[in-house]
Amino acid sequence: MVKTVLYLLEILAALTALVGVALVYVPAALIVGGLAAVVALERATAGPPPTPRKEAR
């Protein structure tokens, strides 16, 4: 539940920043939006870090 809320807040903050850039210069907002989408996809497809396995004795 908490993770979902944090993801939603992160998306809202990114969209707010994107709208702010679009108010100044639309092509820059498209470039920033594309870069943000690539970063978001990379984060979504990245798995959690591997946990170290205990060695068998």
N, C-alpha and C positions, 0 to 999 in steps of 0.2 A: 504494500500500500504506500509506504513512504517513498519507495523507489519510483513508483508511478507518478506521485506528486512532484518529485524532483525532476523527472523527465519532462513533465508538463510545464513546470516553471522554466526549465532550460529552453524549451521550444518557444514559450511565450517571450522570453528575453531575446532570443535570436530573431524572432519575427519583428519585435519592436525595434531592434537595432536596424533590421533590414528596411523597415518602413521609414525610419529616420534617414537612412542613406538615400532611399528612393525619393524622398522629398527634395533632396538637394540635386541628385544626378541619377537618373534612371539606369543608364548603362552600367554605372558602377554598382548599383544595387543588383543587377543581373549577374555580374561577375562575382560579387561577394556571396550572393545566394547560391551560385553554382559551387563555389568553393566550400561553403557551409554544408551543402548537400553531400559532397564527396566525403567530408570529414564525418558527417553523421552516418553515412553508410559504412565507412570503415569502422567506426565505433560500434555500430550495431552488429556487424559481422564478426568482430573480434570476440573471441571467447574469453572467459576468465583466465587469469594466469594459472599455469599448471601447479598443482600442489605437490610438494615433494613426497615421494613414497618412502615408507619405512622399509628398510632392508630386512629381509628374512634372515633369521639366525640359523 
